[in-house]
Amino acid sequence: MKYGYCMNAEFVNGEKTSLQLLEYITEAGYDYIETPLSAIADFEMEKFKKFKKILADSKIPCKANFLLFPHSMILSGDDFDVGVIKSHAEKVLAVAADFGSETVVFGNGGSRAVKEGMDKNKVYAQMVEIIKALDPICEKTGVEVVVEPLNFKETNMINSFMDGVNLIKDAGAESIGVLCDWYHVCMNGQIANEIKDIVGHKKYLKHLHIAYPKGRTVPSLKDDMGEYADFSEVIKKIGYAGKISIEAGCPEMTGQKIAEGLMVLKTLFEH
């Protein structure tokens, strides 16, 4: 497996906390970082070159990204425009390919939600349109998009691993996968069903996110390891060998805390 850490890209602007976190991640020995793609795609050329130089100097690649679409982009409802969505995707996935990203997460829970007055079937059909539009772009760029099921508090559209699988099937997509985020699985309280569906449809699982479910914090040696047990067991059972990123808060950010997170992941998934 490859181990990564989700963070912003403010280190490009010299933001001290971001620079410090990048240093901690690098020193700890993570394999990659995961950053917000839409924000990076908006960089002017000089800033984009600086972004790539910082990564090269740090000797850590950006192999994954979140924020495929900006929060302001409309992904459902009467103002839905698949042409606008497709144009944005073509731009940002080309940028991702440029700096070597392999995986981009399609979350955007609020933007894709079924809001009051909307027809759920219509919104789902719009989601299918989005996936159909993304599929050939992914094939062309070599960057795989993964649909992220989210907990019920964050969205009411695509909440489970099977929701993601069915969406891909309905779109007939070949270059789109599904992400499993353990925090969202635990929040939804449907662990047994998720485990069963992952085993039954493991070929669709292309990326993982993890946090300590109680508080959504960086994994720590002080955590109750039982909270991770079902997840680590099924991931090892199906022989998953892809990427897993920590997506979590770190209230007391130190080099030790960041390094400990990686240590916990290796303990969970390699033993």
Residue pairs with C-beta under 8 A, 6 or more apart in sequence:
1 240
1 241
1 242
1 243
1 244
1 269
1 270
2 31
2 32
2 63
2 242
2 243
2 244
3 30
3 31
3 32
3 243
3 244
3 245
3 246
3 262
3 265
3 266
4 30
4 31
4 32
4 33
4 34
4 63
4 64
4 243
4 244
4 245
4 246
5 21
5 25
5 30
5 33
5 34
5 245
5 246
5 258
5 261
6 33
6 34
6 35
6 66
6 209
6 245
6 246
6 247
6 248
7 18
7 21
7 22
7 25
7 33
7 34
7 35
8 15
8 18
8 35
8 36
8 39
9 18
9 35
9 36
9 39
9 40
9 51
10 17
10 18
11 18
11 19
11 21
11 22
11 54
12 43
12 47
12 50
12 51
12 54
17 253
20 253
21 253
21 258
22 33
22 54
22 58
22 60
23 58
23 255
24 253
24 254
24 255
24 258
24 259
25 33
25 60
25 258
26 58
26 59
26 60
27 255
27 259
28 255
28 258
28 259
28 261
28 262
29 259
29 262
30 60
30 262
31 60
31 61
31 63
31 243
32 60
32 61
32 62
32 63
32 64
32 243
33 55
33 60
33 61
33 62
33 63
33 64
34 62
34 63
34 64
34 65
34 66
34 105
34 245
34 247
35 62
35 65
35 66
36 65
36 66
36 67
37 65
37 66
37 67
37 68
37 92
37 95
37 96
37 101
37 104
38 67
38 68
38 69
38 70
38 88
38 92
39 67
39 70
40 48
40 51
40 65
40 95
40 99
41 91
41 92
41 95
41 96
43 51
48 95
51 99
52 99
55 61
55 62
55 99
61 100
62 99
62 100
62 101
63 100
63 101
63 102
63 103
63 243
64 101
64 102
64 103
64 104
64 105
64 207
64 243
64 245
65 96
65 101
65 103
65 104
65 105
66 104
66 105
66 107
66 247
67 105
67 107
67 108
68 89
68 92
68 104
68 105
68 106
68 107
68 108
68 145
69 75
69 85
69 88
69 89
69 106
69 108
69 111
70 88
71 108
71 110
71 111
73 84
73 85
73 88
73 108
73 111
74 80
74 81
74 84
74 111
75 85
75 108
75 111
75 112
75 126
75 127
75 130
76 111
76 112
76 113
76 114
76 115
76 118
76 123
76 126
76 127
76 157
77 115
77 118
77 123
77 126
80 126
82 126
82 129
82 130
82 133
85 130
85 133
86 133
86 134
86 137
89 133
89 134
89 137
90 137
92 104
93 104
93 137
93 138
93 141
93 143
93 145
94 141
96 104
96 141
96 143
97 141
97 142
97 143
101 143
102 142
102 143
102 144
102 243
103 143
103 144
103 145
103 146
103 206
103 207
103 243
104 143
104 144
104 145
104 146
105 145
105 146
105 148
105 179
105 207
105 209
106 134
106 145
106 146
106 147
106 148
107 148
107 150
109 150
109 154
109 155
109 157
110 154
110 155
112 123
112 127
112 155
112 157
112 158
113 123
113 155
113 156
113 157
114 120
114 123
114 156
114 157
120 156
120 157
123 157
124 157
124 167
127 157
127 158
127 167
128 167
128 170
128 171
131 147
131 167
131 168
131 171
131 173
131 176
132 171
132 172
132 173
134 145
134 173
134 175
134 176
135 171
135 172
135 173
135 174
135 175
135 176
136 175
138 144
138 145
138 175
138 176
139 174
139 175
144 175
144 176
144 177
144 206
145 175
145 176
145 177
146 176
146 177
146 178
146 179
146 206
146 207
147 158
147 164
147 167
147 168
147 176
147 177
147 178
147 179
148 158
148 164
148 179
148 181
148 184
148 209
149 158
149 159
149 160
149 161
149 163
149 164
149 178
149 179
149 180
149 181
149 184
150 158
150 159
150 181
150 184
151 159
151 183
151 184
151 187
151 188
152 159
152 187
152 188
153 187
154 184
158 164
158 167
159 184
159 188
160 188
160 190
160 193
160 194
160 197
161 178
161 180
161 185
161 194
161 197
161 198
161 201
161 204
161 205
162 193
162 197
162 201
164 178
164 179
164 204
165 178
165 197
165 201
165 204
168 176
168 177
168 178
168 204
177 204
177 205
177 206
177 207
178 204
178 205
178 206
179 206
179 207
179 208
179 209
180 194
180 198
180 205
180 207
180 208
180 209
181 208
181 209
181 210
181 247
182 208
182 209
182 210
182 211
182 213
182 228
182 231
183 209
183 210
183 211
183 213
183 216
183 247
183 248
185 191
185 194
185 231
186 213
186 227
187 213
188 194
191 230
195 230
195 234
198 205
198 234
198 238
199 234
199 237
199 238
202 238
202 240
205 238
205 240
205 242
206 242
207 242
207 243
207 244
207 245
208 235
208 240
208 242
208 243
208 244
208 245
209 244
209 245
209 246
209 247
210 219
210 228
210 231
210 244
210 245
210 246
210 247
210 248
210 265
211 217
211 218
211 219
211 246
211 247
211 248
211 249
212 218
212 219
212 220
212 223
212 227
212 248
213 227
214 224
214 227
215 249
216 248
216 249
217 248
217 249
217 250
217 251
218 246
218 248
218 249
218 250
218 257
218 258
218 260
218 261
219 228
219 246
219 248
219 260
219 261
219 264
219 265
219 268
220 257
220 260
220 261
220 264
221 260
221 263
221 264
223 264
225 268
228 264
228 268
231 268
232 268
232 269
235 244
235 269
236 269
244 265
244 269
246 261
246 265
248 261
250 257
250 258
